[in-house]
Amino acid sequence: MPSTPSTRRPDDDREISRVRILKAAAEIAAECGYEGTTISRVTKRSGLPASSVYWFFRDKDHLLAEVVRHSFEQWISAEPRWQRDPRDERSLAEGLRAILSRSVRTLPAAPDFLRIGHMLLLESREVEAEGRQYFLATRDSVTNSIAAWFTSYFSTELQARHPELAMDLARIVVASTDGLFLAHQVGDTWDPDDFITIIVTIVEQAVAAA
């Protein structure tokens, strides 16, 4: 029986190799931290030569930045968007509960971008790591999206009276989910429904007080 020609393209092989390197780097960073993540360890874990690593990434800093970016893009693609459909008639509390009910349940899986991003935030170095810059920019982008979502529920009068309220609430959501993620890492498991109820209650009370 004649063999079937392979349909896999060279670009497919390159992407497979690239993802293997990213996966290996993420595992090592989780085990050894930033300083302990070396190209040597990545090549050993991935089974690919150093030349392959340097084909895709300039250096370790660039590699870990790409780990953060790759992980974030994978995570965010599966998450509900902070975009309100004009036809959505749910209250702010109902809408917030619906989004959080999906997003907070992915946190115990410890997405690499959160684990490595927080690790880089806590490290002080003379030259800021590229991954840290990307993580901060990502947090700003997400925070702005959440603030815009909150604003879509506010009347013109409320926005004029408290222009900072939407951003304050967005920061509370981001900081709270950071805390939930870190709590899971130390074994302090929270019931997601309890967590969501607390956040929704805080938001409702803040809006009512405004």
Contacts in CASP RR format, 6 or more apart in sequence:
PFRMAT RR
TARGET T0000
AUTHOR 0000-0000-0000
METHOD contacts of the structure
MODEL  1
MPSTPSTRRPDDDREISRVRILKAAAEIAAECGYEGTTISRVTKRSGLPA
SSVYWFFRDKDHLLAEVVRHSFEQWISAEPRWQRDPRDERSLAEGLRAIL
SRSVRTLPAAPDFLRIGHMLLLESREVEAEGRQYFLATRDSVTNSIAAWF
TSYFSTELQARHPELAMDLARIVVASTDGLFLAHQVGDTWDPDDFITIIV
TIVEQAVAAA
17 48 0 8 1.000
17 52 0 8 1.000
17 56 0 8 1.000
18 56 0 8 1.000
19 70 0 8 1.000
20 46 0 8 1.000
20 47 0 8 1.000
20 48 0 8 1.000
21 42 0 8 1.000
21 46 0 8 1.000
21 48 0 8 1.000
21 52 0 8 1.000
21 53 0 8 1.000
21 56 0 8 1.000
21 57 0 8 1.000
21 63 0 8 1.000
22 63 0 8 1.000
22 66 0 8 1.000
22 67 0 8 1.000
22 70 0 8 1.000
23 46 0 8 1.000
24 41 0 8 1.000
24 42 0 8 1.000
24 45 0 8 1.000
24 46 0 8 1.000
24 47 0 8 1.000
25 37 0 8 1.000
25 42 0 8 1.000
25 63 0 8 1.000
25 64 0 8 1.000
25 67 0 8 1.000
26 67 0 8 1.000
26 71 0 8 1.000
26 112 0 8 1.000
26 115 0 8 1.000
26 116 0 8 1.000
27 45 0 8 1.000
28 36 0 8 1.000
28 37 0 8 1.000
28 38 0 8 1.000
28 41 0 8 1.000
28 42 0 8 1.000
28 45 0 8 1.000
29 36 0 8 1.000
29 37 0 8 1.000
29 64 0 8 1.000
29 67 0 8 1.000
29 112 0 8 1.000
29 115 0 8 1.000
29 116 0 8 1.000
29 119 0 8 1.000
30 110 0 8 1.000
30 112 0 8 1.000
30 115 0 8 1.000
30 116 0 8 1.000
32 41 0 8 1.000
33 119 0 8 1.000
34 64 0 8 1.000
34 116 0 8 1.000
34 119 0 8 1.000
34 120 0 8 1.000
34 123 0 8 1.000
34 129 0 8 1.000
37 60 0 8 1.000
37 64 0 8 1.000
38 60 0 8 1.000
39 50 0 8 1.000
39 53 0 8 1.000
39 54 0 8 1.000
39 60 0 8 1.000
39 63 0 8 1.000
40 50 0 8 1.000
42 53 0 8 1.000
42 63 0 8 1.000
43 49 0 8 1.000
43 50 0 8 1.000
43 52 0 8 1.000
43 53 0 8 1.000
46 52 0 8 1.000
46 53 0 8 1.000
53 63 0 8 1.000
56 63 0 8 1.000
56 66 0 8 1.000
57 63 0 8 1.000
57 66 0 8 1.000
61 129 0 8 1.000
61 130 0 8 1.000
61 131 0 8 1.000
62 130 0 8 1.000
64 116 0 8 1.000
64 120 0 8 1.000
64 129 0 8 1.000
64 130 0 8 1.000
64 131 0 8 1.000
65 129 0 8 1.000
65 130 0 8 1.000
65 131 0 8 1.000
65 133 0 8 1.000
65 134 0 8 1.000
67 112 0 8 1.000
67 113 0 8 1.000
67 116 0 8 1.000
68 112 0 8 1.000
68 113 0 8 1.000
68 116 0 8 1.000
68 117 0 8 1.000
68 120 0 8 1.000
68 131 0 8 1.000
68 134 0 8 1.000
68 135 0 8 1.000
68 138 0 8 1.000
69 113 0 8 1.000
69 131 0 8 1.000
69 134 0 8 1.000
70 112 0 8 1.000
71 111 0 8 1.000
71 112 0 8 1.000
71 113 0 8 1.000
71 114 0 8 1.000
71 116 0 8 1.000
72 111 0 8 1.000
72 113 0 8 1.000
72 138 0 8 1.000
74 111 0 8 1.000
75 106 0 8 1.000
75 111 0 8 1.000
75 113 0 8 1.000
78 106 0 8 1.000
79 102 0 8 1.000
79 103 0 8 1.000
79 106 0 8 1.000
80 98 0 8 1.000
80 99 0 8 1.000
80 102 0 8 1.000
80 103 0 8 1.000
81 145 0 8 1.000
82 99 0 8 1.000
82 142 0 8 1.000
82 145 0 8 1.000
82 146 0 8 1.000
82 148 0 8 1.000
82 149 0 8 1.000
83 145 0 8 1.000
83 149 0 8 1.000
84 149 0 8 1.000
84 152 0 8 1.000
84 153 0 8 1.000
88 95 0 8 1.000
90 98 0 8 1.000
92 150 0 8 1.000
92 153 0 8 1.000
92 203 0 8 1.000
92 204 0 8 1.000
92 207 0 8 1.000
93 200 0 8 1.000
93 203 0 8 1.000
93 204 0 8 1.000
96 199 0 8 1.000
96 200 0 8 1.000
96 203 0 8 1.000
97 196 0 8 1.000
97 200 0 8 1.000
100 173 0 8 1.000
100 195 0 8 1.000
100 196 0 8 1.000
100 199 0 8 1.000
100 200 0 8 1.000
101 192 0 8 1.000
101 196 0 8 1.000
103 177 0 8 1.000
104 177 0 8 1.000
104 180 0 8 1.000
104 192 0 8 1.000
104 195 0 8 1.000
104 196 0 8 1.000
105 192 0 8 1.000
107 114 0 8 1.000
107 177 0 8 1.000
107 180 0 8 1.000
107 181 0 8 1.000
107 184 0 8 1.000
108 184 0 8 1.000
108 189 0 8 1.000
110 181 0 8 1.000
110 184 0 8 1.000
110 185 0 8 1.000
113 135 0 8 1.000
113 138 0 8 1.000
114 178 0 8 1.000
114 181 0 8 1.000
115 185 0 8 1.000
116 131 0 8 1.000
116 135 0 8 1.000
117 131 0 8 1.000
117 132 0 8 1.000
117 135 0 8 1.000
118 178 0 8 1.000
118 181 0 8 1.000
118 182 0 8 1.000
120 129 0 8 1.000
120 131 0 8 1.000
120 132 0 8 1.000
120 135 0 8 1.000
121 132 0 8 1.000
121 135 0 8 1.000
121 136 0 8 1.000
123 129 0 8 1.000
123 132 0 8 1.000
139 174 0 8 1.000
142 174 0 8 1.000
143 167 0 8 1.000
143 170 0 8 1.000
143 171 0 8 1.000
143 174 0 8 1.000
144 170 0 8 1.000
146 169 0 8 1.000
146 170 0 8 1.000
146 173 0 8 1.000
146 174 0 8 1.000
147 166 0 8 1.000
147 167 0 8 1.000
147 169 0 8 1.000
147 170 0 8 1.000
148 166 0 8 1.000
149 170 0 8 1.000
150 165 0 8 1.000
150 166 0 8 1.000
150 169 0 8 1.000
150 170 0 8 1.000
150 203 0 8 1.000
151 159 0 8 1.000
151 166 0 8 1.000
154 165 0 8 1.000
154 166 0 8 1.000
154 207 0 8 1.000
158 165 0 8 1.000
158 207 0 8 1.000
158 210 0 8 1.000
159 165 0 8 1.000
159 166 0 8 1.000
161 210 0 8 1.000
162 210 0 8 1.000
165 206 0 8 1.000
165 207 0 8 1.000
165 210 0 8 1.000
168 206 0 8 1.000
169 203 0 8 1.000
169 206 0 8 1.000
169 207 0 8 1.000
172 199 0 8 1.000
172 202 0 8 1.000
172 203 0 8 1.000
172 206 0 8 1.000
173 199 0 8 1.000
173 203 0 8 1.000
176 195 0 8 1.000
176 198 0 8 1.000
176 199 0 8 1.000
180 190 0 8 1.000
180 195 0 8 1.000
183 189 0 8 1.000
183 190 0 8 1.000
184 190 0 8 1.000
END
